[in-house]
């Protein structure tokens, strides 16, 4: 039986997208504040430890909840693109004008992504592993094919994944001819060419090729929600189920393992499936069922997502976290506060300051856009 829907009009703001973006930023802000490490230590050898482990990346072959954060972020960028372009073209903006605007945005994303990793204690560094750098590429690709038919865009996504498979399996570069082995795959070789270095964590810059599927998929989902299809929710759930089935089958049948750090095709498809599923659930609960209370905590931080990301990546890690830790530690240590409790209080204090900063910007109607 069809699932009854009463979707918001295309001109209205998609609150489920605002909530998803805010939720992702809250999780990232908590991670940047350092809360998950003391939680992991506090729950060691308890039934809660496997749950806390979900807030860290899987070491290699496998999937944890934290591995879905970046795909969801890039997927939401695609959904937002669809709503933005729809609004621009309704207001008479030409394709060329939209292209120039997108190109400028991608340029700024690339700049800030490189700057995020550029300043090190040892000097300046050029690295392309940041999510903003990756997003600059995937956003441009998604825009360039945005007006293609849905079938053509899906075929293009399949081509990107097949290209990725071919690069890893058939290039046969000496020393980098083991497709799914850390430090010995084609992605590591490409990093040597691009940056003259290999990431010790196994991340590779050419992840931007397969993960373009996330942003393209998000744009397709956005167009679906903007359209007149009365079964939007069913379509989202159907495509989520298909993606999850294909991705997990590739892994379970030993065709291509699920590896987030090199964004294998199986990982890309599975994480797209989860992103579609999360959007569908949020869309049903918030936009269809009209449950809009208690969203502001998340949407406030989501409305300045790029700014707050850069703040806790550049300012937080390099200065603010240590400064806040010195204050809280100086206050808590004399009264004998256990180290883990002190670390948790410090992390929550840092997060509260960052959220408060976003609330101040929200009240002043200051929103940073690229």
JOZI-V78953 format. One record per residue. PSI is psi as a letter, one per 30 degrees, with the letter a starting at -180 (NA if undefined). OMEGA is omega in radians with two decimals (none if undefined). NEAR is the number of other ideal C-beta (glycine too) atoms within 12 Angstrom. Layout:
# JOZI-V78953
psi->PSI omega->OMEGA near->NEAR
psi->PSI omega->OMEGA near->NEAR
This chain:
# JOZI-V78953
psi->k omega->-3.13 near->5
psi->k omega->3.09 near->13
psi->j omega->-3.10 near->20
psi->k omega->3.13 near->14
psi->k omega->3.02 near->24
psi->i omega->-3.01 near->16
psi->l omega->3.09 near->33
psi->l omega->3.10 near->23
psi->k omega->-3.10 near->15
psi->f omega->-3.10 near->24
psi->f omega->-3.11 near->13
psi->l omega->3.13 near->21
psi->k omega->3.12 near->24
psi->j omega->-3.05 near->37
psi->f omega->3.12 near->33
psi->e omega->3.09 near->42
psi->e omega->3.09 near->43
psi->e omega->3.14 near->35
psi->e omega->3.13 near->36
psi->e omega->3.13 near->43
psi->e omega->3.13 near->40
psi->e omega->3.12 near->35
psi->e omega->3.11 near->32
psi->e omega->-3.11 near->38
psi->e omega->3.07 near->39
psi->e omega->3.12 near->32
psi->e omega->3.13 near->32
psi->e omega->3.13 near->34
psi->e omega->3.09 near->43
psi->e omega->3.11 near->32
psi->e omega->3.13 near->33
psi->f omega->3.09 near->35
psi->f omega->3.05 near->37
psi->g omega->-3.04 near->33
psi->f omega->-3.01 near->32
psi->e omega->-3.14 near->31
psi->e omega->3.08 near->24
psi->e omega->3.06 near->26
psi->e omega->3.10 near->28
psi->e omega->3.12 near->26
psi->e omega->-3.10 near->21
psi->f omega->-3.09 near->22
psi->g omega->3.14 near->21
psi->k omega->3.12 near->16
psi->g omega->3.05 near->11
psi->l omega->3.11 near->14
psi->f omega->-3.10 near->10
psi->f omega->-3.05 near->16
psi->e omega->3.10 near->18
psi->e omega->3.10 near->16
psi->e omega->3.14 near->17
psi->e omega->3.09 near->26
psi->f omega->3.14 near->25
psi->f omega->3.13 near->23
psi->g omega->3.02 near->28
psi->l omega->-3.12 near->25
psi->k omega->3.04 near->25
psi->k omega->-3.10 near->24
psi->e omega->3.12 near->17
psi->c omega->-3.04 near->24
psi->j omega->-3.12 near->23
psi->a omega->-3.06 near->24
psi->k omega->2.99 near->32
psi->l omega->-3.11 near->27
psi->e omega->-3.11 near->26
psi->f omega->3.11 near->28
psi->f omega->-3.11 near->35
psi->f omega->-3.05 near->37
psi->e omega->-3.14 near->36
psi->e omega->3.07 near->39
psi->e omega->3.13 near->47
psi->e omega->3.11 near->41
psi->e omega->-3.11 near->41
psi->e omega->3.07 near->44
psi->e omega->3.14 near->48
psi->e omega->3.08 near->44
psi->e omega->3.10 near->48
psi->e omega->3.10 near->45
psi->e omega->3.14 near->42
psi->e omega->3.11 near->41
psi->e omega->-3.13 near->41
psi->e omega->3.14 near->37
psi->e omega->3.13 near->33
psi->e omega->-3.13 near->33
psi->e omega->3.10 near->32
psi->e omega->3.13 near->28
psi->e omega->-3.14 near->22
psi->e omega->-3.05 near->23
psi->f omega->3.02 near->21
psi->f omega->-3.14 near->14
psi->g omega->3.03 near->13
psi->g omega->3.10 near->10
psi->k omega->3.14 near->18
psi->l omega->3.11 near->13
psi->e omega->3.14 near->17
psi->e omega->3.11 near->12
psi->e omega->3.09 near->16
psi->e omega->3.12 near->27
psi->e omega->3.13 near->21
psi->e omega->3.12 near->17
psi->e omega->3.12 near->26
psi->e omega->3.13 near->34
psi->e omega->3.10 near->20
psi->e omega->3.13 near->20
psi->e omega->3.13 near->29
psi->e omega->3.09 near->32
psi->e omega->3.10 near->21
psi->e omega->3.09 near->24
psi->e omega->3.13 near->35
psi->e omega->-3.12 near->30
psi->e omega->-3.10 near->20
psi->e omega->3.10 near->28
psi->e omega->3.10 near->34
psi->e omega->-3.13 near->28
psi->e omega->-3.13 near->23
psi->e omega->-3.10 near->34
psi->g omega->-2.94 near->28
psi->e omega->-3.02 near->24
psi->j omega->3.12 near->19
psi->l omega->3.07 near->15
psi->f omega->-3.13 near->8
psi->f omega->-3.14 near->7
psi->a omega->-3.14 near->8
psi->k omega->-3.10 near->12
psi->k omega->3.09 near->20
psi->j omega->-3.10 near->23
psi->k omega->-3.04 near->29
psi->g omega->-3.06 near->33
psi->f omega->-3.08 near->36
psi->k omega->-3.12 near->34
psi->e omega->-3.14 near->40
psi->e omega->3.08 near->38
psi->e omega->3.10 near->37
psi->e omega->-3.10 near->38
psi->e omega->3.12 near->44
psi->e omega->3.13 near->36
psi->e omega->-3.06 near->34
psi->e omega->3.12 near->46
psi->e omega->-3.14 near->47
psi->e omega->3.12 near->33
psi->e omega->-3.13 near->35
psi->e omega->3.13 near->44
psi->e omega->-3.04 near->37
psi->f omega->-3.14 near->24
psi->g omega->-3.02 near->30
psi->e omega->-3.06 near->33
psi->f omega->3.05 near->19
psi->l omega->3.05 near->20
psi->l omega->3.12 near->13
psi->e omega->-3.13 near->23
psi->e omega->-3.13 near->12
psi->e omega->3.13 near->16
psi->e omega->3.10 near->32
psi->e omega->3.09 near->25
psi->e omega->3.10 near->17
psi->e omega->3.10 near->28
psi->e omega->3.10 near->39
psi->e omega->3.11 near->23
psi->e omega->3.09 near->22
psi->e omega->-3.14 near->36
psi->e omega->3.09 near->37
psi->e omega->3.07 near->21
psi->e omega->3.12 near->23
psi->e omega->3.12 near->39
psi->e omega->-3.10 near->30
psi->e omega->-3.13 near->18
psi->e omega->-3.11 near->31
psi->e omega->-3.00 near->38
psi->e omega->-2.87 near->22
psi->g omega->-3.14 near->14
psi->e omega->3.04 near->24
psi->h omega->3.04 near->16
psi->k omega->-3.14 near->21
psi->k omega->-3.10 near->10
psi->f omega->-3.14 near->16
psi->h omega->-3.07 near->28
psi->g omega->3.07 near->19
psi->j omega->-2.90 near->21
psi->e omega->-2.99 near->29
psi->h omega->3.11 near->36
psi->k omega->-3.12 near->21
psi->k omega->3.10 near->25
psi->f omega->-3.09 near->25
psi->g omega->-3.13 near->22
psi->l omega->-3.07 near->39
psi->e omega->3.11 near->37
psi->e omega->3.08 near->41
psi->e omega->3.11 near->38
psi->e omega->3.12 near->30
psi->e omega->3.11 near->30
psi->e omega->3.07 near->30
psi->e omega->3.12 near->22
psi->e omega->-3.05 near->19
psi->e omega->-2.99 near->22
psi->f omega->-3.11 near->25
psi->h omega->3.12 near->13
psi->l omega->3.08 near->23
psi->k omega->3.13 near->29
psi->k omega->-3.11 near->28
psi->f omega->3.11 near->14
psi->f omega->3.11 near->20
psi->f omega->3.14 near->28
psi->k omega->-3.12 near->37
psi->k omega->-3.07 near->43
psi->e omega->-3.09 near->38
psi->g omega->2.96 near->37
psi->f omega->-3.14 near->45
psi->f omega->3.14 near->41
psi->e omega->-3.14 near->36
psi->e omega->-3.08 near->47
psi->f omega->2.93 near->50
psi->f omega->3.10 near->42
psi->e omega->3.14 near->49
psi->e omega->-3.10 near->51
psi->e omega->3.08 near->51
psi->e omega->3.11 near->46
psi->e omega->3.09 near->50
psi->e omega->3.11 near->48
psi->e omega->3.10 near->44
psi->e omega->3.10 near->39
psi->e omega->3.11 near->50
psi->e omega->3.10 near->36
psi->e omega->3.09 near->32
psi->e omega->-3.12 near->37
psi->f omega->3.10 near->41
psi->f omega->-3.06 near->30
psi->a omega->-3.07 near->19
psi->g omega->3.12 near->13
psi->k omega->-3.11 near->20
psi->f omega->-3.11 near->16
psi->h omega->-3.11 near->21
psi->e omega->-3.11 near->35
psi->e omega->3.12 near->33
psi->e omega->3.14 near->24
psi->e omega->3.10 near->28
psi->e omega->-3.13 near->41
psi->e omega->3.13 near->27
psi->e omega->-3.13 near->23
psi->e omega->3.05 near->33
psi->e omega->-3.13 near->31
psi->e omega->3.13 near->22
psi->e omega->-3.13 near->22
psi->e omega->-3.14 near->38
psi->e omega->3.14 near->30
psi->e omega->-3.13 near->20
psi->e omega->-3.08 near->30
psi->e omega->-3.13 near->39
psi->e omega->3.10 near->25
psi->e omega->3.10 near->20
psi->e omega->-3.14 near->27
psi->e omega->-3.07 near->27
psi->e omega->3.13 near->16
psi->g omega->3.09 near->14
psi->h omega->3.06 near->12
psi->e omega->3.10 near->21
psi->k omega->-3.12 near->32
psi->l omega->3.06 near->32
psi->j omega->3.14 near->38
psi->j omega->-3.10 near->38
psi->e omega->-2.98 near->40
psi->f omega->3.04 near->38
psi->g omega->3.05 near->48
psi->h omega->3.09 near->47
psi->l omega->-3.10 near->43
psi->e omega->3.13 near->41
psi->e omega->3.10 near->39
psi->e omega->-3.10 near->44
psi->e omega->-3.11 near->49
psi->e omega->3.13 near->43
psi->e omega->-3.12 near->42
psi->e omega->3.02 near->44
psi->e omega->3.11 near->46
psi->e omega->3.12 near->39
psi->e omega->3.11 near->36
psi->e omega->3.08 near->45
psi->e omega->-3.13 near->45
psi->e omega->3.14 near->30
psi->e omega->3.11 near->37
psi->e omega->-3.14 near->48
psi->e omega->-3.12 near->36
psi->e omega->3.12 near->24
psi->e omega->3.13 near->37
psi->e omega->3.13 near->39
psi->e omega->-3.03 near->26
psi->e omega->-3.01 near->22
psi->e omega->-3.02 near->32
psi->e omega->-3.14 near->33
psi->e omega->-3.13 near->27
psi->f omega->3.03 near->21
psi->h omega->3.02 near->17
psi->j omega->-3.01 near->17
psi->f omega->3.14 near->21
psi->l omega->3.05 near->14
psi->g omega->3.10 near->14
psi->f omega->-2.98 near->28
psi->e omega->3.13 near->20
psi->e omega->-3.12 near->24
psi->e omega->-3.05 near->32
psi->f omega->3.14 near->34
psi->e omega->-3.13 near->33
psi->f omega->3.12 near->41
psi->f omega->-3.10 near->39
psi->f omega->3.06 near->33
psi->h omega->-2.98 near->34
psi->e omega->-3.11 near->39
psi->e omega->-3.13 near->36
psi->e omega->-3.07 near->29
psi->e omega->3.08 near->39
psi->e omega->3.13 near->39
psi->e omega->-3.13 near->33
psi->e omega->-3.09 near->33
psi->f omega->3.06 near->38
psi->e omega->-3.06 near->32
psi->e omega->-3.09 near->26
psi->e omega->-3.07 near->24
psi->e omega->-3.09 near->31
psi->e omega->-3.00 near->26
psi->f omega->-3.10 near->21
psi->e omega->-2.92 near->17
psi->e omega->-3.12 near->27
psi->e omega->3.13 near->32
psi->e omega->3.13 near->17
psi->e omega->3.13 near->19
psi->e omega->3.13 near->31
psi->e omega->3.11 near->30
psi->e omega->3.14 near->18
psi->e omega->-3.11 near->19
psi->e omega->3.11 near->30
psi->e omega->3.13 near->22
psi->f omega->3.12 near->15
psi->e omega->-3.03 near->16
psi->e omega->-3.08 near->22
psi->e omega->-3.12 near->19
psi->f omega->-3.13 near->10
psi->g omega->3.02 near->13
psi->h omega->3.12 near->9
psi->k omega->3.11 near->18
psi->k omega->-3.04 near->15
psi->e omega->-3.12 near->19
psi->e omega->3.11 near->21
psi->e omega->3.12 near->21
psi->e omega->3.13 near->28
psi->e omega->3.11 near->30
psi->e omega->3.13 near->29
psi->e omega->3.10 near->28
psi->e omega->-3.13 near->34
psi->e omega->3.13 near->32
psi->e omega->3.09 near->24
psi->e omega->3.11 near->28
psi->e omega->3.14 near->36
psi->e omega->-3.13 near->34
psi->e omega->3.11 near->23
psi->e omega->-3.13 near->29
psi->e omega->3.10 near->38
psi->e omega->3.12 near->32
psi->e omega->3.09 near->19
psi->e omega->3.10 near->27
psi->e omega->3.12 near->36
psi->e omega->3.09 near->22
psi->e omega->3.13 near->18
psi->e omega->3.13 near->23
psi->e omega->-3.14 near->26
psi->e omega->3.13 near->15
psi->g omega->-3.13 near->13
psi->h omega->3.08 near->11
psi->j omega->-3.10 near->16
psi->k omega->-3.12 near->20
psi->k omega->-3.12 near->21
psi->k omega->3.05 near->16
psi->NA omega->none near->29
